Amino acid sequence: MAKTVYLRCMMCGNEYNEKVEEDVDKERTCPKCRSNSIRVLKNPPPKE
Ligand SMILES: [Zn+2]
């Protein structure tokens, strides 16, 4: 079952979200700066 996770790049501060299958802990890469210092946000920003 896919769900959306919210992520923030610790290098450039870019925030984005991504669909994942279950809770797979895979390596992520920032779409902007290609850093792999990505942190998962527990509380997603309240915007629609
Ligand atoms: Zn980045």
mmCIF file of the protein (N, C-alpha, C, O) and its ligand, coordinates in Angstrom:
data_MODEL
# 
_entry.id   MODEL 
# 
loop_
_entity.id 
_entity.type 
_entity.pdbx_number_of_molecules 
1 polymer     1 
2 non-polymer 1 
# 
_entity_poly.entity_id                      1 
_entity_poly.type                           'polypeptide(L)' 
_entity_poly.nstd_linkage                   no 
_entity_poly.nstd_monomer                   no 
_entity_poly.pdbx_seq_one_letter_code       MAKTVYLRCMMCGNEYNEKVEEDVDKERTCPKCRSNSIRVLKNPPPKE 
_entity_poly.pdbx_seq_one_letter_code_can   MAKTVYLRCMMCGNEYNEKVEEDVDKERTCPKCRSNSIRVLKNPPPKE 
_entity_poly.pdbx_strand_id                 A 
# 
loop_
_entity_poly_seq.entity_id 
_entity_poly_seq.num 
_entity_poly_seq.mon_id 
_entity_poly_seq.hetero 
1 1  MET n 
1 2  ALA n 
1 3  LYS n 
1 4  THR n 
1 5  VAL n 
1 6  TYR n 
1 7  LEU n 
1 8  ARG n 
1 9  CYS n 
1 10 MET n 
1 11 MET n 
1 12 CYS n 
1 13 GLY n 
1 14 ASN n 
1 15 GLU n 
1 16 TYR n 
1 17 ASN n 
1 18 GLU n 
1 19 LYS n 
1 20 VAL n 
1 21 GLU n 
1 22 GLU n 
1 23 ASP n 
1 24 VAL n 
1 25 ASP n 
1 26 LYS n 
1 27 GLU n 
1 28 ARG n 
1 29 THR n 
1 30 CYS n 
1 31 PRO n 
1 32 LYS n 
1 33 CYS n 
1 34 ARG n 
1 35 SER n 
1 36 ASN n 
1 37 SER n 
1 38 ILE n 
1 39 ARG n 
1 40 VAL n 
1 41 LEU n 
1 42 LYS n 
1 43 ASN n 
1 44 PRO n 
1 45 PRO n 
1 46 PRO n 
1 47 LYS n 
1 48 GLU n 
# 
loop_
_struct_asym.id 
_struct_asym.entity_id 
A 1 
B 2 
# 
loop_
_chem_comp.id 
_chem_comp.type 
_chem_comp.mon_nstd_flag 
ALA 'L-peptide linking' y 
ARG 'L-peptide linking' y 
ASN 'L-peptide linking' y 
ASP 'L-peptide linking' y 
CYS 'L-peptide linking' y 
GLU 'L-peptide linking' y 
GLY 'peptide linking'   y 
ILE 'L-peptide linking' y 
LEU 'L-peptide linking' y 
LYS 'L-peptide linking' y 
MET 'L-peptide linking' y 
PRO 'L-peptide linking' y 
SER 'L-peptide linking' y 
THR 'L-peptide linking' y 
TYR 'L-peptide linking' y 
VAL 'L-peptide linking' y 
ZN  non-polymer         . 
# 
_pdbx_entity_nonpoly.entity_id   2 
_pdbx_entity_nonpoly.name        ? 
_pdbx_entity_nonpoly.comp_id     ZN 
# 
_pdbx_nonpoly_scheme.asym_id         B 
_pdbx_nonpoly_scheme.entity_id       2 
_pdbx_nonpoly_scheme.mon_id          ZN 
_pdbx_nonpoly_scheme.ndb_seq_num     1 
_pdbx_nonpoly_scheme.pdb_seq_num     101 
_pdbx_nonpoly_scheme.auth_seq_num    101 
_pdbx_nonpoly_scheme.pdb_mon_id      ZN 
_pdbx_nonpoly_scheme.auth_mon_id     ZN 
_pdbx_nonpoly_scheme.pdb_strand_id   A 
_pdbx_nonpoly_scheme.pdb_ins_code    . 
# 
loop_
_atom_site.group_PDB 
_atom_site.id 
_atom_site.type_symbol 
_atom_site.label_atom_id 
_atom_site.label_alt_id 
_atom_site.label_comp_id 
_atom_site.label_asym_id 
_atom_site.label_entity_id 
_atom_site.label_seq_id 
_atom_site.pdbx_PDB_ins_code 
_atom_site.Cartn_x 
_atom_site.Cartn_y 
_atom_site.Cartn_z 
_atom_site.occupancy 
_atom_site.B_iso_or_equiv 
_atom_site.pdbx_formal_charge 
_atom_site.auth_seq_id 
_atom_site.auth_comp_id 
_atom_site.auth_asym_id 
_atom_site.auth_atom_id 
_atom_site.pdbx_PDB_model_num 
ATOM   1   N  N  . MET A 1 1  ? 0.847  -1.198 0.000  1.00 0.00 ? 1   MET A N  1 
ATOM   2   C  CA . MET A 1 1  ? 0.000  0.000  0.000  1.00 0.00 ? 1   MET A CA 1 
ATOM   3   C  C  . MET A 1 1  ? 0.876  1.239  0.000  1.00 0.00 ? 1   MET A C  1 
ATOM   4   O  O  . MET A 1 1  ? 1.645  1.456  0.937  1.00 0.00 ? 1   MET A O  1 
ATOM   5   N  N  . ALA A 1 2  ? 0.771  2.034  -1.014 1.00 0.00 ? 2   ALA A N  1 
ATOM   6   C  CA . ALA A 1 2  ? 1.631  3.207  -1.139 1.00 0.00 ? 2   ALA A CA 1 
ATOM   7   C  C  . ALA A 1 2  ? 1.173  4.322  -0.206 1.00 0.00 ? 2   ALA A C  1 
ATOM   8   O  O  . ALA A 1 2  ? -0.018 4.498  0.047  1.00 0.00 ? 2   ALA A O  1 
ATOM   9   N  N  . LYS A 1 3  ? 2.137  5.055  0.288  1.00 0.00 ? 3   LYS A N  1 
ATOM   10  C  CA . LYS A 1 3  ? 1.800  6.233  1.075  1.00 0.00 ? 3   LYS A CA 1 
ATOM   11  C  C  . LYS A 1 3  ? 2.782  7.341  0.728  1.00 0.00 ? 3   LYS A C  1 
ATOM   12  O  O  . LYS A 1 3  ? 3.812  7.104  0.097  1.00 0.00 ? 3   LYS A O  1 
ATOM   13  N  N  . THR A 1 4  ? 2.447  8.552  1.150  1.00 0.00 ? 4   THR A N  1 
ATOM   14  C  CA . THR A 1 4  ? 3.301  9.684  0.843  1.00 0.00 ? 4   THR A CA 1 
ATOM   15  C  C  . THR A 1 4  ? 4.137  10.036 2.065  1.00 0.00 ? 4   THR A C  1 
ATOM   16  O  O  . THR A 1 4  ? 3.613  10.160 3.172  1.00 0.00 ? 4   THR A O  1 
ATOM   17  N  N  . VAL A 1 5  ? 5.421  10.194 1.860  1.00 0.00 ? 5   VAL A N  1 
ATOM   18  C  CA . VAL A 1 5  ? 6.288  10.658 2.934  1.00 0.00 ? 5   VAL A CA 1 
ATOM   19  C  C  . VAL A 1 5  ? 6.819  12.041 2.572  1.00 0.00 ? 5   VAL A C  1 
ATOM   20  O  O  . VAL A 1 5  ? 7.022  12.368 1.402  1.00 0.00 ? 5   VAL A O  1 
ATOM   21  N  N  . TYR A 1 6  ? 7.034  12.831 3.604  1.00 0.00 ? 6   TYR A N  1 
ATOM   22  C  CA . TYR A 1 6  ? 7.549  14.183 3.403  1.00 0.00 ? 6   TYR A CA 1 
ATOM   23  C  C  . TYR A 1 6  ? 9.006  14.218 3.824  1.00 0.00 ? 6   TYR A C  1 
ATOM   24  O  O  . TYR A 1 6  ? 9.383  13.718 4.884  1.00 0.00 ? 6   TYR A O  1 
ATOM   25  N  N  . LEU A 1 7  ? 9.795  14.810 2.983  1.00 0.00 ? 7   LEU A N  1 
ATOM   26  C  CA . LEU A 1 7  ? 11.239 14.751 3.162  1.00 0.00 ? 7   LEU A CA 1 
ATOM   27  C  C  . LEU A 1 7  ? 11.858 16.137 3.083  1.00 0.00 ? 7   LEU A C  1 
ATOM   28  O  O  . LEU A 1 7  ? 11.361 17.026 2.392  1.00 0.00 ? 7   LEU A O  1 
ATOM   29  N  N  . ARG A 1 8  ? 12.958 16.293 3.811  1.00 0.00 ? 8   ARG A N  1 
ATOM   30  C  CA . ARG A 1 8  ? 13.693 17.551 3.725  1.00 0.00 ? 8   ARG A CA 1 
ATOM   31  C  C  . ARG A 1 8  ? 15.164 17.256 3.528  1.00 0.00 ? 8   ARG A C  1 
ATOM   32  O  O  . ARG A 1 8  ? 15.748 16.398 4.191  1.00 0.00 ? 8   ARG A O  1 
ATOM   33  N  N  . CYS A 1 9  ? 15.741 17.989 2.601  1.00 0.00 ? 9   CYS A N  1 
ATOM   34  C  CA . CYS A 1 9  ? 17.166 17.871 2.357  1.00 0.00 ? 9   CYS A CA 1 
ATOM   35  C  C  . CYS A 1 9  ? 17.917 18.713 3.380  1.00 0.00 ? 9   CYS A C  1 
ATOM   36  O  O  . CYS A 1 9  ? 17.627 19.898 3.546  1.00 0.00 ? 9   CYS A O  1 
ATOM   37  N  N  . MET A 1 10 ? 18.881 18.102 4.066  1.00 0.00 ? 10  MET A N  1 
ATOM   38  C  CA . MET A 1 10 ? 19.623 18.825 5.081  1.00 0.00 ? 10  MET A CA 1 
ATOM   39  C  C  . MET A 1 10 ? 20.715 19.697 4.467  1.00 0.00 ? 10  MET A C  1 
ATOM   40  O  O  . MET A 1 10 ? 21.305 20.532 5.154  1.00 0.00 ? 10  MET A O  1 
ATOM   41  N  N  . MET A 1 11 ? 20.974 19.513 3.229  1.00 0.00 ? 11  MET A N  1 
ATOM   42  C  CA . MET A 1 11 ? 22.006 20.293 2.557  1.00 0.00 ? 11  MET A CA 1 
ATOM   43  C  C  . MET A 1 11 ? 21.472 21.621 2.030  1.00 0.00 ? 11  MET A C  1 
ATOM   44  O  O  . MET A 1 11 ? 22.051 22.673 2.298  1.00 0.00 ? 11  MET A O  1 
ATOM   45  N  N  . CYS A 1 12 ? 20.374 21.577 1.283  1.00 0.00 ? 12  CYS A N  1 
ATOM   46  C  CA . CYS A 1 12 ? 19.878 22.797 0.653  1.00 0.00 ? 12  CYS A CA 1 
ATOM   47  C  C  . CYS A 1 12 ? 18.532 23.229 1.220  1.00 0.00 ? 12  CYS A C  1 
ATOM   48  O  O  . CYS A 1 12 ? 18.029 24.288 0.846  1.00 0.00 ? 12  CYS A O  1 
ATOM   49  N  N  . GLY A 1 13 ? 17.934 22.441 2.113  1.00 0.00 ? 13  GLY A N  1 
ATOM   50  C  CA . GLY A 1 13 ? 16.662 22.821 2.729  1.00 0.00 ? 13  GLY A CA 1 
ATOM   51  C  C  . GLY A 1 13 ? 15.457 22.553 1.868  1.00 0.00 ? 13  GLY A C  1 
ATOM   52  O  O  . GLY A 1 13 ? 14.343 22.929 2.230  1.00 0.00 ? 13  GLY A O  1 
ATOM   53  N  N  . ASN A 1 14 ? 15.651 21.925 0.758  1.00 0.00 ? 14  ASN A N  1 
ATOM   54  C  CA . ASN A 1 14 ? 14.535 21.605 -0.119 1.00 0.00 ? 14  ASN A CA 1 
ATOM   55  C  C  . ASN A 1 14 ? 13.584 20.615 0.555  1.00 0.00 ? 14  ASN A C  1 
ATOM   56  O  O  . ASN A 1 14 ? 14.017 19.612 1.123  1.00 0.00 ? 14  ASN A O  1 
ATOM   57  N  N  . GLU A 1 15 ? 12.295 20.907 0.486  1.00 0.00 ? 15  GLU A N  1 
ATOM   58  C  CA . GLU A 1 15 ? 11.301 19.984 1.021  1.00 0.00 ? 15  GLU A CA 1 
ATOM   59  C  C  . GLU A 1 15 ? 10.482 19.427 -0.117 1.00 0.00 ? 15  GLU A C  1 
ATOM   60  O  O  . GLU A 1 15 ? 10.075 20.156 -1.022 1.00 0.00 ? 15  GLU A O  1 
ATOM   61  N  N  . TYR A 1 16 ? 10.244 18.147 -0.068 1.00 0.00 ? 16  TYR A N  1 
ATOM   62  C  CA . TYR A 1 16 ? 9.473  17.516 -1.125 1.00 0.00 ? 16  TYR A CA 1 
ATOM   63  C  C  . TYR A 1 16 ? 8.818  16.264 -0.568 1.00 0.00 ? 16  TYR A C  1 
ATOM   64  O  O  . TYR A 1 16 ? 9.109  15.839 0.551  1.00 0.00 ? 16  TYR A O  1 
ATOM   65  N  N  . ASN A 1 17 ? 7.948  15.692 -1.348 1.00 0.00 ? 17  ASN A N  1 
ATOM   66  C  CA . ASN A 1 17 ? 7.341  14.442 -0.906 1.00 0.00 ? 17  ASN A CA 1 
ATOM   67  C  C  . ASN A 1 17 ? 7.468  13.394 -1.986 1.00 0.00 ? 17  ASN A C  1 
ATOM   68  O  O  . ASN A 1 17 ? 7.785  13.670 -3.143 1.00 0.00 ? 17  ASN A O  1 
ATOM   69  N  N  . GLU A 1 18 ? 7.208  12.188 -1.550 1.00 0.00 ? 18  GLU A N  1 
ATOM   70  C  CA . GLU A 1 18 ? 7.495  11.058 -2.405 1.00 0.00 ? 18  GLU A CA 1 
ATOM   71  C  C  . GLU A 1 18 ? 6.566  9.919  -2.029 1.00 0.00 ? 18  GLU A C  1 
ATOM   72  O  O  . GLU A 1 18 ? 6.248  9.727  -0.856 1.00 0.00 ? 18  GLU A O  1 
ATOM   73  N  N  . LYS A 1 19 ? 6.139  9.176  -3.013 1.00 0.00 ? 19  LYS A N  1 
ATOM   74  C  CA . LYS A 1 19 ? 5.310  8.005  -2.735 1.00 0.00 ? 19  LYS A CA 1 
ATOM   75  C  C  . LYS A 1 19 ? 6.195  6.792  -2.518 1.00 0.00 ? 19  LYS A C  1 
ATOM   76  O  O  . LYS A 1 19 ? 7.104  6.511  -3.300 1.00 0.00 ? 19  LYS A O  1 
ATOM   77  N  N  . VAL A 1 20 ? 5.910  6.085  -1.444 1.00 0.00 ? 20  VAL A N  1 
ATOM   78  C  CA . VAL A 1 20 ? 6.695  4.888  -1.165 1.00 0.00 ? 20  VAL A CA 1 
ATOM   79  C  C  . VAL A 1 20 ? 5.768  3.705  -0.944 1.00 0.00 ? 20  VAL A C  1 
ATOM   80  O  O  . VAL A 1 20 ? 4.605  3.861  -0.575 1.00 0.00 ? 20  VAL A O  1 
ATOM   81  N  N  . GLU A 1 21 ? 6.304  2.536  -1.175 1.00 0.00 ? 21  GLU A N  1 
ATOM   82  C  CA . GLU A 1 21 ? 5.566  1.312  -0.901 1.00 0.00 ? 21  GLU A CA 1 
ATOM   83  C  C  . GLU A 1 21 ? 5.884  0.885  0.523  1.00 0.00 ? 21  GLU A C  1 
ATOM   84  O  O  . GLU A 1 21 ? 7.024  0.534  0.828  1.00 0.00 ? 21  GLU A O  1 
ATOM   85  N  N  . GLU A 1 22 ? 4.889  0.912  1.393  1.00 0.00 ? 22  GLU A N  1 
ATOM   86  C  CA . GLU A 1 22 ? 5.061  0.543  2.788  1.00 0.00 ? 22  GLU A CA 1 
ATOM   87  C  C  . GLU A 1 22 ? 6.203  1.340  3.415  1.00 0.00 ? 22  GLU A C  1 
ATOM   88  O  O  . GLU A 1 22 ? 6.456  2.483  3.034  1.00 0.00 ? 22  GLU A O  1 
ATOM   89  N  N  . ASP A 1 23 ? 6.882  0.735  4.369  1.00 0.00 ? 23  ASP A N  1 
ATOM   90  C  CA . ASP A 1 23 ? 7.913  1.493  5.071  1.00 0.00 ? 23  ASP A CA 1 
ATOM   91  C  C  . ASP A 1 23 ? 9.317  1.075  4.655  1.00 0.00 ? 23  ASP A C  1 
ATOM   92  O  O  . ASP A 1 23 ? 10.172 0.794  5.495  1.00 0.00 ? 23  ASP A O  1 
ATOM   93  N  N  . VAL A 1 24 ? 9.527  1.041  3.404  1.00 0.00 ? 24  VAL A N  1 
ATOM   94  C  CA . VAL A 1 24 ? 10.859 0.687  2.923  1.00 0.00 ? 24  VAL A CA 1 
ATOM   95  C  C  . VAL A 1 24 ? 11.844 1.813  3.257  1.00 0.00 ? 24  VAL A C  1 
ATOM   96  O  O  . VAL A 1 24 ? 11.578 2.992  3.021  1.00 0.00 ? 24  VAL A O  1 
ATOM   97  N  N  . ASP A 1 25 ? 12.950 1.419  3.795  1.00 0.00 ? 25  ASP A N  1 
ATOM   98  C  CA . ASP A 1 25 ? 13.957 2.398  4.186  1.00 0.00 ? 25  ASP A CA 1 
ATOM   99  C  C  . ASP A 1 25 ? 15.058 2.429  3.128  1.00 0.00 ? 25  ASP A C  1 
ATOM   100 O  O  . ASP A 1 25 ? 16.138 1.863  3.296  1.00 0.00 ? 25  ASP A O  1 
ATOM   101 N  N  . LYS A 1 26 ? 14.744 3.100  2.056  1.00 0.00 ? 26  LYS A N  1 
ATOM   102 C  CA . LYS A 1 26 ? 15.719 3.129  0.972  1.00 0.00 ? 26  LYS A CA 1 
ATOM   103 C  C  . LYS A 1 26 ? 16.509 4.429  1.013  1.00 0.00 ? 26  LYS A C  1 
ATOM   104 O  O  . LYS A 1 26 ? 16.127 5.388  1.684  1.00 0.00 ? 26  LYS A O  1 
ATOM   105 N  N  . GLU A 1 27 ? 17.585 4.441  0.303  1.00 0.00 ? 27  GLU A N  1 
ATOM   106 C  CA . GLU A 1 27 ? 18.403 5.638  0.231  1.00 0.00 ? 27  GLU A CA 1 
ATOM   107 C  C  . GLU A 1 27 ? 17.735 6.662  -0.676 1.00 0.00 ? 27  GLU A C  1 
ATOM   108 O  O  . GLU A 1 27 ? 17.278 6.341  -1.773 1.00 0.00 ? 27  GLU A O  1 
ATOM   109 N  N  . ARG A 1 28 ? 17.687 7.904  -0.195 1.00 0.00 ? 28  ARG A N  1 
ATOM   110 C  CA . ARG A 1 28 ? 17.019 8.947  -0.962 1.00 0.00 ? 28  ARG A CA 1 
ATOM   111 C  C  . ARG A 1 28 ? 18.006 10.005 -1.401 1.00 0.00 ? 28  ARG A C  1 
ATOM   112 O  O  . ARG A 1 28 ? 19.037 10.234 -0.768 1.00 0.00 ? 28  ARG A O  1 
ATOM   113 N  N  . THR A 1 29 ? 17.663 10.636 -2.490 1.00 0.00 ? 29  THR A N  1 
ATOM   114 C  CA . THR A 1 29 ? 18.530 11.674 -3.037 1.00 0.00 ? 29  THR A CA 1 
ATOM   115 C  C  . THR A 1 29 ? 17.709 12.921 -3.306 1.00 0.00 ? 29  THR A C  1 
ATOM   116 O  O  . THR A 1 29 ? 16.618 12.844 -3.872 1.00 0.00 ? 29  THR A O  1 
ATOM   117 N  N  . CYS A 1 30 ? 18.229 14.064 -2.901 1.00 0.00 ? 30  CYS A N  1 
ATOM   118 C  CA . CYS A 1 30 ? 17.557 15.328 -3.140 1.00 0.00 ? 30  CYS A CA 1 
ATOM   119 C  C  . CYS A 1 30 ? 17.463 15.599 -4.639 1.00 0.00 ? 30  CYS A C  1 
ATOM   120 O  O  . CYS A 1 30 ? 18.465 15.517 -5.350 1.00 0.00 ? 30  CYS A O  1 
ATOM   121 N  N  . PRO A 1 31 ? 16.250 15.923 -5.126 1.00 0.00 ? 31  PRO A N  1 
ATOM   122 C  CA . PRO A 1 31 ? 16.089 16.205 -6.556 1.00 0.00 ? 31  PRO A CA 1 
ATOM   123 C  C  . PRO A 1 31 ? 16.771 17.499 -6.987 1.00 0.00 ? 31  PRO A C  1 
ATOM   124 O  O  . PRO A 1 31 ? 17.001 17.718 -8.176 1.00 0.00 ? 31  PRO A O  1 
ATOM   125 N  N  . LYS A 1 32 ? 17.094 18.355 -6.016 1.00 0.00 ? 32  LYS A N  1 
ATOM   126 C  CA . LYS A 1 32 ? 17.716 19.636 -6.354 1.00 0.00 ? 32  LYS A CA 1 
ATOM   127 C  C  . LYS A 1 32 ? 19.235 19.556 -6.361 1.00 0.00 ? 32  LYS A C  1 
ATOM   128 O  O  . LYS A 1 32 ? 19.880 19.899 -7.352 1.00 0.00 ? 32  LYS A O  1 
ATOM   129 N  N  . CYS A 1 33 ? 19.802 19.099 -5.245 1.00 0.00 ? 33  CYS A N  1 
ATOM   130 C  CA . CYS A 1 33 ? 21.255 19.147 -5.129 1.00 0.00 ? 33  CYS A CA 1 
ATOM   131 C  C  . CYS A 1 33 ? 21.895 17.762 -5.109 1.00 0.00 ? 33  CYS A C  1 
ATOM   132 O  O  . CYS A 1 33 ? 23.118 17.635 -5.055 1.00 0.00 ? 33  CYS A O  1 
ATOM   133 N  N  . ARG A 1 34 ? 21.074 16.745 -5.153 1.00 0.00 ? 34  ARG A N  1 
ATOM   134 C  CA . ARG A 1 34 ? 21.560 15.366 -5.228 1.00 0.00 ? 34  ARG A CA 1 
ATOM   135 C  C  . ARG A 1 34 ? 22.293 14.911 -3.979 1.00 0.00 ? 34  ARG A C  1 
ATOM   136 O  O  . ARG A 1 34 ? 23.026 13.923 -4.003 1.00 0.00 ? 34  ARG A O  1 
ATOM   137 N  N  . SER A 1 35 ? 22.093 15.629 -2.901 1.00 0.00 ? 35  SER A N  1 
ATOM   138 C  CA . SER A 1 35 ? 22.648 15.165 -1.639 1.00 0.00 ? 35  SER A CA 1 
ATOM   139 C  C  . SER A 1 35 ? 21.838 13.977 -1.138 1.00 0.00 ? 35  SER A C  1 
ATOM   140 O  O  . SER A 1 35 ? 20.656 13.846 -1.457 1.00 0.00 ? 35  SER A O  1 
ATOM   141 N  N  . ASN A 1 36 ? 22.466 13.122 -0.364 1.00 0.00 ? 36  ASN A N  1 
ATOM   142 C  CA . ASN A 1 36 ? 21.696 12.026 0.231  1.00 0.00 ? 36  ASN A CA 1 
ATOM   143 C  C  . ASN A 1 36 ? 21.466 12.251 1.722  1.00 0.00 ? 36  ASN A C  1 
ATOM   144 O  O  . ASN A 1 36 ? 21.129 11.325 2.459  1.00 0.00 ? 36  ASN A O  1 
ATOM   145 N  N  . SER A 1 37 ? 21.655 13.507 2.154  1.00 0.00 ? 37  SER A N  1 
ATOM   146 C  CA . SER A 1 37 ? 21.348 13.848 3.546  1.00 0.00 ? 37  SER A CA 1 
ATOM   147 C  C  . SER A 1 37 ? 19.879 14.220 3.653  1.00 0.00 ? 37  SER A C  1 
ATOM   148 O  O  . SER A 1 37 ? 19.533 15.394 3.790  1.00 0.00 ? 37  SER A O  1 
ATOM   149 N  N  . ILE A 1 38 ? 19.026 13.223 3.590  1.00 0.00 ? 38  ILE A N  1 
ATOM   150 C  CA . ILE A 1 38 ? 17.586 13.454 3.560  1.00 0.00 ? 38  ILE A CA 1 
ATOM   151 C  C  . ILE A 1 38 ? 16.967 13.021 4.873  1.00 0.00 ? 38  ILE A C  1 
ATOM   152 O  O  . ILE A 1 38 ? 17.233 11.933 5.385  1.00 0.00 ? 38  ILE A O  1 
ATOM   153 N  N  . ARG A 1 39 ? 16.147 13.889 5.396  1.00 0.00 ? 39  ARG A N  1 
ATOM   154 C  CA . ARG A 1 39 ? 15.477 13.573 6.650  1.00 0.00 ? 39  ARG A CA 1 
ATOM   155 C  C  . ARG A 1 39 ? 13.978 13.459 6.409  1.00 0.00 ? 39  ARG A C  1 
ATOM   156 O  O  . ARG A 1 39 ? 13.400 14.251 5.665  1.00 0.00 ? 39  ARG A O  1 
ATOM   157 N  N  . VAL A 1 40 ? 13.358 12.481 7.037  1.00 0.00 ? 40  VAL A N  1 
ATOM   158 C  CA . VAL A 1 40 ? 11.916 12.296 6.914  1.00 0.00 ? 40  VAL A CA 1 
ATOM   159 C  C  . VAL A 1 40 ? 11.208 13.190 7.909  1.00 0.00 ? 40  VAL A C  1 
ATOM   160 O  O  . VAL A 1 40 ? 11.538 13.182 9.095  1.00 0.00 ? 40  VAL A O  1 
ATOM   161 N  N  . LEU A 1 41 ? 10.245 13.956 7.445  1.00 0.00 ? 41  LEU A N  1 
ATOM   162 C  CA . LEU A 1 41 ? 9.472  14.828 8.321  1.00 0.00 ? 41  LEU A CA 1 
ATOM   163 C  C  . LEU A 1 41 ? 8.305  14.058 8.919  1.00 0.00 ? 41  LEU A C  1 
ATOM   164 O  O  . LEU A 1 41 ? 7.498  13.472 8.197  1.00 0.00 ? 41  LEU A O  1 
ATOM   165 N  N  . LYS A 1 42 ? 8.225  14.064 10.242 1.00 0.00 ? 42  LYS A N  1 
ATOM   166 C  CA . LYS A 1 42 ? 7.126  13.367 10.914 1.00 0.00 ? 42  LYS A CA 1 
ATOM   167 C  C  . LYS A 1 42 ? 5.823  14.142 10.762 1.00 0.00 ? 42  LYS A C  1 
ATOM   168 O  O  . LYS A 1 42 ? 4.752  13.555 10.605 1.00 0.00 ? 42  LYS A O  1 
ATOM   169 N  N  . ASN A 1 43 ? 5.928  15.465 10.810 1.00 0.00 ? 43  ASN A N  1 
ATOM   170 C  CA . ASN A 1 43 ? 4.737  16.305 10.660 1.00 0.00 ? 43  ASN A CA 1 
ATOM   171 C  C  . ASN A 1 43 ? 4.816  17.070 9.353  1.00 0.00 ? 43  ASN A C  1 
ATOM   172 O  O  . ASN A 1 43 ? 5.553  18.050 9.249  1.00 0.00 ? 43  ASN A O  1 
ATOM   173 N  N  . PRO A 1 44 ? 4.077  16.641 8.377  1.00 0.00 ? 44  PRO A N  1 
ATOM   174 C  CA . PRO A 1 44 ? 4.122  17.292 7.072  1.00 0.00 ? 44  PRO A CA 1 
ATOM   175 C  C  . PRO A 1 44 ? 3.565  18.702 7.141  1.00 0.00 ? 44  PRO A C  1 
ATOM   176 O  O  . PRO A 1 44 ? 2.667  18.979 7.937  1.00 0.00 ? 44  PRO A O  1 
ATOM   177 N  N  . PRO A 1 45 ? 4.090  19.591 6.314  1.00 0.00 ? 45  PRO A N  1 
ATOM   178 C  CA . PRO A 1 45 ? 3.595  20.953 6.285  1.00 0.00 ? 45  PRO A CA 1 
ATOM   179 C  C  . PRO A 1 45 ? 2.133  20.995 5.867  1.00 0.00 ? 45  PRO A C  1 
ATOM   180 O  O  . PRO A 1 45 ? 1.751  20.344 4.895  1.00 0.00 ? 45  PRO A O  1 
ATOM   181 N  N  . PRO A 1 46 ? 1.309  21.752 6.587  1.00 0.00 ? 46  PRO A N  1 
ATOM   182 C  CA . PRO A 1 46 ? -0.131 21.790 6.318  1.00 0.00 ? 46  PRO A CA 1 
ATOM   183 C  C  . PRO A 1 46 ? -0.468 22.678 5.132  1.00 0.00 ? 46  PRO A C  1 
ATOM   184 O  O  . PRO A 1 46 ? -0.893 23.819 5.311  1.00 0.00 ? 46  PRO A O  1 
ATOM   185 N  N  . LYS A 1 47 ? -0.291 22.184 3.968  1.00 0.00 ? 47  LYS A N  1 
ATOM   186 C  CA . LYS A 1 47 ? -0.662 22.948 2.778  1.00 0.00 ? 47  LYS A CA 1 
ATOM   187 C  C  . LYS A 1 47 ? -1.287 22.020 1.758  1.00 0.00 ? 47  LYS A C  1 
ATOM   188 O  O  . LYS A 1 47 ? -0.955 20.838 1.665  1.00 0.00 ? 47  LYS A O  1 
ATOM   189 N  N  . GLU A 1 48 ? -2.183 22.582 1.013  1.00 0.00 ? 48  GLU A N  1 
ATOM   190 C  CA . GLU A 1 48 ? -2.846 21.775 -0.012 1.00 0.00 ? 48  GLU A CA 1 
ATOM   191 C  C  . GLU A 1 48 ? -2.542 22.332 -1.371 1.00 0.00 ? 48  GLU A C  1 
ATOM   192 O  O  . GLU A 1 48 ? -3.007 21.795 -2.376 1.00 0.00 ? 48  GLU A O  1 
HETATM 193 ZN ZN . ZN  B 2 .  ? 19.169 19.364 -1.559 1.00 0.00 2 101 ZN  A ZN 1 
# 
